[in-house]
């Protein structure tokens, strides 16, 4: 391998990336842009929850409770209702997301220290949003109950079960989703790398390279390194977006994030180059990339649907799909503050995927040269 020829190929690819606004956008800006769109699509916590109230008590205690619910603006009181029929009509029209029902005698029961209940009526047609909305109201209700005077505490049951959520104490959907969505958003530099390989085949410039002394390993490195470096740099925009725009806590080290994301990008771009050297046109490459990256990122990566721990399926996916590893890695970096040692298993999986994909690309490139 000639370092001089490899550097020449790297400079050529860098100039191509910088001079083409579409490619530069895809490699540097698209991950953060797509993450922004996906966050608003999937993260129910970002939406203002529109509530209706059926106040059967009409007491100072019920009014104080409703005021506490909407005090920070995340819950918006849209309407009050006199009956279940009115509330259901508002839910059907989509004017409100849920209804809080305060029963008769609620304030009196609180003042007497007796147990009392509230009812939430939800639009269950959207499963994930309904769960997020109900969890939000329940947490606010529990926080309000904690502020009551001791004489107003409700009667405790014989067994008081209390839960504590580590790493994501409010159980915010957005805090768990955004680090996971990065696994899919970061696929765009890899798509650009695959298209760069197939574009040279379509335009005939690859045949010109075959007439030069360039070896397959030099060609692969010349394609890999520019997209890897610029793509990793672009992920810092996504990190800043998650950290400061969406207010997702980041408890790990930024250097660890950069290193592990670099390894994840290496696995993605290695697979993309394998696709690029085996496909004859860009259309086929895009279809295969979508099938490899996007569909598994949603359904086979612990993002939306949990995998069964220690199952054969999880074992296979961890060693085949980069996103299945990175979803857990990213969440651990952001929310748990995990370090390199705790994430070494995922790192080894990604390095193994990268090595196999690059070796396959090298072997296939040699066949093309022959």
N, C-alpha and C positions, 0 to 999 in steps of 0.2 A: 504493500500500500504506500502510495506517495502522499505525504502531507501537503506538498505543494499543489498537487491536483485536487486534493480534497478541499483545501482552502479556496481554490479557484471556484469549485462548484458551490461552496457555501456562499461566497461573495455573489455569485450569479443568482442564487436563489434569494438572497437577502435583497438584492436590487429589484428582483421581480416582485417580491412582497411589498416593498416600500413604494414602488412605482404604480402598483395596481391598487386603487382605492378599495375595490371590492374585496380583494384578498386580504388587504391590511385590516379592513373592518372585521372580516370573518375571524382573523387570527387574534387581533388585539382587543376589539371592542365587543364583538358579538357575545362572548361568554357573559359579560356583565349585563348587556342589554337583554339577553334571553332570560337570565336569572331574574331580572327585574320584572319581566312579563310573567314568568312562571310563578313568581312569588305572589303577585296579585291575583293569579288564576287559582292557585291551590291553597293559599294561606287564608283561612277563614277569619283569623284573628285581626286581619287588617281592616275588616269591614266594621262600620258602625252598626251595632245591633239595635234594630228598631223594635221596641217593645210596646205592648198594650197591657193595661192593668184592669182587672176586675176587683175592685175594692169593696168587699162585702162588709167590711168593718167600719170604715169611715171614722177612724179614731186618730188622735194625734200620733199614736204609735205606728199605725199603718202609713200615714203620710210621711213620717220621719224615715221609715224604712224605704219608701219609694224615692224620697229625696236623696238618701244615701246611695241607692243603686245608680242614679244618673248623675252623681256629683262630679265625676271626672270627664264626662262627655263621651265615653266609649259606648254607653247605653243611652239611647235617645227615646224618651217617652213620646210616642206618636199619638196615642189615643187612650181614652178610658172607656170602659164598656159596662153596660148594666146587665148583660146576660152572656151566656156561652154562645148563643146564636150570633150575636153581634161580633164577638171575638173571632169565631170561626169564619165569618164572612170577610173580616179584615185579613185573616191568614190566607184565605183563598185568593183574594185580590193581590196578595203580595205586599200589602201596605206595611205589615209588621212581620217580624221573624219569630216572635214568641209572645205568649201571654202569661203574666204573673197573676195568679188568683189568690187573693187574701181572704180567708174565710171570716164569717161573722164571729165576733168574740175573740179575735186574734190578739188585740192589744190587752184585753182583760186577762187572757191566759198568760201572757208574758208578765204582766204586773203581778200576778198571783204566783208566779214561778211554776206554772203547770206546763206540760208539754204541749206544743202546738205544731201545726204543719202549714206548708205553702204548697201550691200546685203550680207546675209549669206546663203550659200547653205549647207544643212545638210543631213546626212544619217538618214532619219526618220524611218528606219526599227527598230531601237532601241529607243523607245520613251523616256525612262528616261535619257539615255545618251545624246540624242539629246538636251533635255531641259537643262541638266547641262552644256553641251558644249556651247550652244548659250548664256546662262546666263553668263557664264564666259567671253566670248568675248564681250558681251554688256557692262558688268561692266568695263572691261578694256578700252573699247572705251570711255565710259563716264568719266573715270578717266583721260584718255589722253586729252579729250576735255576740262576738267577743268584746264589743265596746259597751255592751249593756251593763248596768249596775248589777252587782252580785244578787240583789234581791229580785232581779228580773230574769235571772238565768232559768232556762228551761230545765225540767227534771231530767236527770241523766238516766239512761237505761242501765240495767244491771251490769252489762258488759259494755264498756266504752271502748270502741275500736277507733284508734286514731292512726292516720296514715301520714307519712312524710315522704315527699318526692325529692330525691336527690338530683342535683345537676340542673333541673328545670322545675324549680319549686312551684311556679304558677301553672305548670303544665300547659304552657302556651304552644299552640299548634305551630305557629310561625317559627318559633325558635328551633323546633325539631325539623321542620320542612326545608327551610332555606339551606342549611348545610348539606342536606341530602340532595336537593335540587341541583347543587353545584356539579354533581357527577354527570348530569345530562348536559348542563350548559357548557361544560368544558369540552364537549365533543367537537366544537366547531373548528378549532385549529387542526384537529385530526382530519376533518372533512376536507379542509383546504389542502392538506398534505396529500391526501389520496387523489384529489382532483389535479394537483400539480403533476403527479406521475402520469395519470391517464391523459392529461392534456398534451403532454409531449408525445405520447403514442399517437393520438389523433392527428396532431399537426405534422407528424413526421420528423420532429426534431430529435426524437429518441434514436432513430436510425443514424442520424449524424453523430450522436455521441458514441454509437457502437463502432464507428470508424476511427475513433481516437483511442489512445492508450488507457483510457479510464477503465478501472476495474469495478466490478459490482459493489464491493464493499465501499469504495470511494463514492459511487453514485448514491448508495443508500445513506451514507453519513451526510453527504451534501444535501440531501432532501430532509433528513431527520433533524439535524441540529438547528437550522434556522427556525423551523416551525416549533421545535421544542422550547427554544429560548424565548422567542417572542410570545408564544402561547402561554408559557408560565408567567411571564411578565404581565400579560393581560389578565391572569387570574387574580392579581393583586387588586384590580379594579372591582372584581366581584367581592373580594374580602372586605374592601372598604365600604362597598354598598351594603353588605350584610351587617357590618359592624356599626356604621353610623346612620344609614338611612333607615334600615329596618330594626336597629337597636338590638340585634342578636348578640348576646354576651359571648366574648371570646376569652377563654380562660387558659388557653395554651400559649406556646411561644410562637411568635411570628416566623422565626427561623425554621422551626419544625414544620409549620404550615407550608412554607416555601419548598422545603426539601421534599416532603411527602407528596405535595401537589406536583412537583417536578417528576417524581417517580411515576405518579398516576398518569401524567401527560405523556411520559415516555412509553407507557404501555398502550395508551390510546393511539399515539402516532405510529408506533411500531405495527400495530394491527392495520392502521390506515395505509401504511406503505405496502404491507403485504397485499392489501386489496388493490392498491394502485398498480403494482407490478404484475398482477394477474388478470385484471380487467382490461378490456380493449377500448372502452369508451367511458366517458364521464357519467352517462346516464346509468349504466350498470353499476358503476362504483357508488353512486349516491344511493341507489336502491339497497345495495348490500350493506353500506355503512349504516343506513337507517335501521335495517333489520338487526345489525349487530349491536349498535349503540343505543338507539332511542327506545325501542320496545323493551329490551331487558332492563334498561335504566328505570322504567316505570314499574314493571311488574315482577322482576326477578332480582331486586336489589335491596329489599327491606325498606324501600322508600314508602310505598303505599300499603303493600301487603307483607306482613312479617313472614320470614322463612322459619321453618321448624328447626330449632337448634340441634346440632349434631346429627342432622339427617344426611342421607346420601345426596339428596338434591342440593343442599347447602354446600356440601363438600365439593361437589362438581362445579357449581356456579362460582365459588370462591376461586377456583383454579382456572376458570375459563373467561369470566367476565370481569373486567376492571371495575365497572361501576358497583358491583356487589361488594367489593372491598372498600371502595372509596366512600360510599354512603356511611358506613360505620366509622371509618377513619375521620371523616369530616365532622360528624356529630361528636365524636370523642374529643377532637381537637377543640371545637368551639365550646361545648357544654361541660365536658369532664376535665379539660385541661390535661389530657393524656400526653405522654411523651413518646419518644422513639422506642423505648423499651417495651412499653405496653402495646404498641402498634406494630411490633416487629413481624408478627405473623402475616398481617395484611401486606406489609412492605415486601416480604419474601414472595408472596403470591404475585404481586404486581411485577417484581423483577423477573420471576419465572415466566410470566406471560410475555413480557417484553423480549426476553432472550429467545423464546421459542418462535415468536413472530418474526424477529429480525433474522434468525437462522433460516426460517422458511423463505423469507424474502431474498436472502442471499442465494440460496439454492435455486430458486426460480429465476432469479436474474441471470445466473450463470447459464441456465438452459436457453434463455433468450439470446445471450451473447453468442452461444454456440450456433 
